[in-house]
Amino acid sequence: MSAGHDHHHHVGAAPRGRAFALAIGLNLAFVVAEVAAGLISGSMALLADAGHNLSDVLALVLAWGASVLSARPPSERYTYGLKSSSILAAIANAALLWVALGAIMVETLRRIADPAPVAGTTMMVVAGIGIFVNALSAMLFASGRKSDLNLRAAFLHLMADAAVSAGVVIAGLALVLTGERLVDPVTSLLICAVIAWSSWGLLRDSLRMGMLGVPEGIDVGEVRDFLAAQPGVSAVHDLHVWPMSTTETALTAHLVMPQGGQDDAFLHTLAHDLEHRFGIGHPTIQIEHHGSPECALESEAVV
């Protein structure tokens, strides 16, 4: 007997689509302006920031595509729908950040060996605009970032950019005041450090989801204790908790109930409690009676 009550609704899909479209448009326009300014002024810090901003645009496109695909209904081939595309997008976004990081690092180290003259004022003006563009774009995803790793990826990319642009403004000022050519590539290195630090958590969390690890915020021990404490339950085994997408969690478990007595009301209440206590919206429960043949999946070592 099983219960599979999914109370999750795709709230705000249209406003979210508008947020993605607006953020992509803003950032694309800014990347074009920043590349032009970076080439004209000779600033590696500006070009590093533009490279990262371009990876942001790709990240936003990926995240948007995944949120659209995740909303598609199940099919005969994909019985969960395409929900896990959001997990793939989060992994791709984390990888994208680190590829951009590597490219920027190579060019920056070359510049440290051979510093070039840079126009500090141009750096400050363009990066100043960047703070505004990135902060505005990030605010579009601020409300959804706690509940969706995909939106957190978009938010993190953009907030890191705002911080990076602030760093470029400070570097431009230092350049104007001191005339020291090394200021620009050294700032570029600091930018790389900020991006690496902010994206490490994203990489770790997205890979854990890709490996069907228990989503953050859910303690399997607590879930096991909760199930074992249900009236009539003498044992719990074959318990699995995994992410179906970056926002939805599934669970399967076998409950041993020697006295029987379970009914639809018991399963419905259990599904409701799992949703509200642990955020698990797609539980499937198998009931076993004492005296039935031993379950092949009873051992915790067996999957």
C-alpha positions, 0 to 999 in steps of 0.5 A: 500500500502506498501514499504519494501525495505531492502538494507542491505547486509551481508557484510564480512561474510567469513572474519567475520567467519575467525575472529571468528575461529581465536579468538576462537582458540587463546582463547581456547589455552590460557584458557588451558595454564592459567588453568594449570598455575593457578593450578600450581601456586595456583593463584586465579586471574589466575583461575578467568581470565581463567574462564572469558576467557572460558566464552569468548570462549563460547560467541564467539561460540554463536556470531558466530553461531548467525551471521551464522543463521542470514544470513539464508533465510526466511522460511514459519515458520520463515518469518524474517529468523533467524535474531533475533538469534543475539539478543538471542545470545547477551542476552545469552552472557550478562547472561553468563558473569554474571554467570561467575562473580558470580562463581568467586566472591564466590571463591574469597571471600573464598580466602580472608577468607583463603589466599593461597600462590601464585607464583607471577612470573608465574602470571605475565608471563601468564597474560602478554601473555593474554594481547597479546592474548586478544588484538589481538583477540579484534582487529579482531572485532574492525571494526564491533563493532559500527554497530553490538551489537553481535560483540560489545559483542565479542569485549567487552569481549576480551578488558575487558580480556586484561585489566584484564590480565594487572591487574594480571601482576600488582598483580603478581609484587605486590606479588613478591615485598611484599609477601602479600597473600591478593594481589591475591584475592583482584585483583580477586575482582577488575577483577570482578568489571571491568567485571561487569562494562564493561558488564552492558551496553551490558546486558541493550542493549541486553535486550532492543532489546529482548523486541523489544525496539527502537534500540540505535541511533534512535529517534522515535520522529524524525522519526514521525516528518520526516514522518509527514513532507512528502508532502500530509501527514496530520497525522501519527499513529501506528508507530512502530520501532523495531530491526529484528536483532542486525544490522537491523531495521524495521518500520511500520506506517500508513500515512493519506494522504487526497489528495491521490497522493502517488505512487510507487516513493513516497514509494521508496523515503520514504524507501530510506530516512528512510534507509539513515537518520535513518538506518531503512532498512525494512519499511512498510507503510500503506496509509489511505485516509481522509473519510475512516472508522476510523483506529482501530489502530489510538490511541497511546494507542493501539498496 
